[in-house]
């Protein structure tokens, strides 16, 4: 059984990253669909780890999240490369998709925390 919050994080990430791909003028359905699969391979395991791993401090949490997000940029760029065969675009997609989804996720998490709401 999947945690509902993990599913929400995945769906929000997919929505944000597909929008970013569209802003970057990507219109090929195979790439947009691949984004959903790529995020299933990276976002779900990341969020499961973050949910169940016990961190010693918030500093450790943010350092681990930042390190994993950087790793995911390169993993996703490689996976995009396997599909589009363009190194520059692959890195661009990996970087911008993750930069925006990470930033928006961080903003939403902060706003929810300020409002004392948890998912």
C-alpha positions in Angstrom: 0.0 0.0 0.0 1.4 3.4 -1.0 1.4 6.3 1.4 -1.0 9.0 0.2 1.5 11.7 0.9 4.1 10.0 -1.3 1.5 9.8 -4.1 0.7 13.5 -3.7 4.4 14.4 -3.8 4.9 12.3 -7.0 1.8 13.8 -8.7 2.8 17.4 -7.9 6.3 16.7 -9.1 5.1 15.3 -12.3 2.8 18.2 -12.9 5.5 20.7 -12.2 8.1 18.9 -14.4 5.8 18.4 -17.3 5.0 22.1 -17.2 8.7 22.9 -17.1 9.3 20.6 -20.1 6.5 22.4 -22.0 8.0 25.8 -21.1 11.3 24.5 -22.5 9.3 23.8 -25.8 9.3 20.0 -25.4 6.2 18.7 -27.2 7.1 15.1 -27.9 4.6 12.8 -26.1 7.3 10.2 -25.6 9.4 12.6 -23.6 6.5 14.0 -21.6 5.4 10.4 -20.8 9.0 9.4 -20.0 9.0 12.3 -17.5 6.3 10.4 -15.5 8.2 7.2 -15.6 11.5 8.9 -14.7 9.9 10.6 -11.8 8.4 7.3 -10.6 11.9 5.9 -10.6 13.4 8.8 -8.7 10.8 10.8 -6.8 9.0 7.9 -5.1 12.1 6.2 -3.6 13.5 9.6 -2.6 10.4 10.6 -0.7 10.0 7.1 0.9 13.6 7.4 2.2 13.0 11.0 3.5 9.8 9.9 5.2 11.2 6.9 7.0 14.9 7.7 7.6 15.5 9.3 11.1 17.7 12.3 10.8 19.8 13.6 13.7 19.1 17.2 12.8 17.5 19.5 10.3 21.0 20.4 9.0 21.6 16.7 8.3 18.2 16.5 6.6 18.8 19.5 4.3 22.4 18.3 3.5 21.1 14.8 2.6 18.1 16.2 0.5 20.4 18.6 -1.3 23.0 15.8 -2.1 20.3 13.5 -3.3 18.6 16.1 -5.4 21.9 16.8 -7.1 22.4 13.1 -7.8 18.8 12.9 -9.1 19.5 15.8 -11.6 22.3 13.7 -13.2 20.3 10.4 -13.0 17.3 12.1 -14.7 19.5 13.8 -17.3 21.0 10.4 -18.2 17.5 8.9 -18.5 16.4 11.8 -20.7 19.5 11.3 -22.8 18.6 7.6 -23.4 15.4 8.9 -24.9 16.3 12.1 -26.8 20.0 11.5 -27.5 20.9 15.1 -26.9 23.4 15.8 -24.1 22.7 19.5 -23.8 18.9 19.1 -23.7 19.1 16.2 -21.3 21.2 18.2 -18.8 18.9 21.2 -19.3 15.8 19.0 -18.6 17.4 17.3 -15.6 18.5 20.6 -14.1 15.5 22.8 -14.7 12.8 20.2 -14.0 14.4 19.4 -10.7 15.3 22.9 -9.8 11.7 24.0 -10.2 10.1 21.0 -8.6 12.5 21.1 -5.6 12.0 24.9 -5.2 8.3 24.7 -5.4 8.2 21.7 -3.1 10.4 23.5 -0.6 8.1 26.6 -0.7 5.0 24.5 -0.3 6.5 22.5 2.6 7.5 25.8 4.3 4.1 27.3 3.8 2.4 24.2 5.1 4.7 24.2 8.1 3.9 27.8 8.9 0.2 27.1 8.7 0.8 24.0 10.9 -0.6 21.7 8.3 0.9 18.3 7.4 0.2 16.0 4.5 
